[in-house]
Amino acid sequence: MNTPNKLTIARVIMIPFFVAFLMYDITGAADKWIALVIFVAASLTDTLDGYLARKNNLVTNFGKFMDPLADKLLVCSALICFTAMGKLAAWITIVIIAREFIISGFRLVAADNGIVIAASYWGKFKTVSQMILIILMIMDIQNTIFQTLITVFLVIAVALTIISLVDYIVKNRKVLSMQD
């Protein structure tokens, strides 16, 4: 297994630790900062694994499939936690997770037909905006400017979630026609 794929697996392994520190009182006041460090580290592996895979010509079908899945697991775990904590409206979490299920379904149908659908730039922008939003929400600094920044990134993340969904459907509509 190559280094980019190991980084992707490491990101998945970090998720339960992130959730534990975000949701439970393990160390007291340090929990949210530990969760933040874990989330940022996991997010950085996303950038690093993609960079290494392209730079060293180590792009694999496993990476094309697992990398976006690891991102979905990380982001959706955070959003579900925020919803459970009462910090995020359920409909936002549902919209974002629904998009992820739809894209995953597309990928499964495509894979069944021997096609691998890699992440698009809209999908990458969506992921980055969601990760920034989550970082801001974990920090949860209580002042007007910071809370406004969270709201701005929330709007951007939801908008890019919808835009990237439409982009995937339009670009990959042939995958649906294969099932006729």
N, C-alpha and C positions, 0 to 999 in steps of 0.2 A: 504494500500500500504506500502511495507516495505522500509527501509532506502536506500538500494542500488537502488531501482527503483526510489525513490525520487531524489537521486543524479543524475541519468540518465536524469530525466526530468529537473532538474536544469541546466544540461549541455546544453540541447536544448534551454532553456529560455535565457541562456547567449549569444547565437549566435548573435541575432540581435544587442545587445549592443557591442559585439566585432566588428562586421562589421561596425557599425556606427562610432566607434572611429578609426578604421583602415582607413576608406574611407573618412570621412568628417572632416572638420575643426570645431571641437566643442570647444576644450579648447586650441587650438594652438599647441605649441611644445610638450605638455604633451600627446596628443592624442595617439601617437604610444606606449607610455609607459603604458597608461591605457589599450589599446588594448592588449598589451603584458600580463599585469596582468590578464585580463579577460581570455585570451587564456590559460595561464598557469593554472589558477584556474579551468577552464573547463577541461583541460587535466588531472589534478590531480584527478578530480572527477571520471574519467575513471578508474584510478588505484584503488581508494578508493572503488568505488562501487563493482568492481570485487572481491577485497580482502574481503570486508564485506559479500558479497553474499556467497563466498566459506567458509569463516571462520564460519559463523553462519548458514550455511545450508539454505540460503535464495535464492538459485538459482531458478528462475522462467522462464517459457516460455516467459513471457513479457520481462524480463531482457535479455534473450538470443536473442530476436528479437530487442528490443529497444536500448540496449547498443551499438551494432555495428552500428545501424542506426544513433544514436546520434553522434558517432565518424565520420561517413561519412558526416553528415551535417556540423559538425564543420570544418573538414579538407577541404571539398569541398568548403565551404563558403570562407575560407581563400584563397584557390588556385584561385578561380574565382576573388576575389578581387585583388590578385597580378597580374593576367592576365589583368584585367581592368586597373590597374595602370601602366602596361607596365613593370612589374618587373619579369614576368614569361612567357615563351613561351606558346602559346595556346596549342600546341600539347602535352605538358607535362600535362596540366590540363585535356585535352581530354582523354589521356591514363588513368590517374588516375580515372577520373569520369566514363569512360567506364567500367573499372574493377568493380567499385562499382555497376553500373547498372546490370552488368552480375551476380555478386554475389547476389544482391538483387533479381534478377529474379530466380536464383537457389533456394533461400530461399522461395520465394513465391510458386514455383512449389512443393518444398518439403513440405511446410506447408499444401498445398492443399491435399497432400497425408499423412498427419499426422506425418510428420518428421520435427524436428527442427534441423537446422544446426547451431551448435555453432561455434564461432570464432576459427580458428586454430592458432598454434604458428606462422606460417608464416604471417598470417593476423595480429597478434599482433605485430610482429616485424615491419611489414609494417607500421602499425599505429604509432608506437613509432618513427620510422625514419621520417615519414611525419610530426609528431608533432615537433620533434627537428628541422627539416628543416624550418617549419613555424616560430618557435621561433627565429631562426637565421635570417630569412628574415624580421621579424618584427623589430628586433634590428637594422639590416642594418648598422652595423659599417663599415665605409669606410676605410678599410686597406686591404692590400694584403692577409695577413694570414686569416682574417675573411672571406673575399670574397672567398678564396680557400676552406675554411671550408663549406661555403654554397654550393659550387659546388660539393664537395665530398658528402654531405648529399643529394643533389639533385640526383646524380647518384645512391646512395644507395636506396633512396626512390623509384625511378622509377624501379630499378632492383627488389626490394622486392615487388613492386606492381605487376609486371609481374610474378615473381616466385609464389607469393601467389595465383594469378589467376589460374595458371597452377595446383598448388596443390589442390585448391578447385575443379576444373573440374575433375581431376584424381580421387580424393577421393570420389566425389559425382556424378560420371557419372551414377550411378544407378537411380538417380533422373530423368535424361533425358530419360532413357529407360522406365520409368513409363508412359510416355506420348504417347507411341506407340499404 
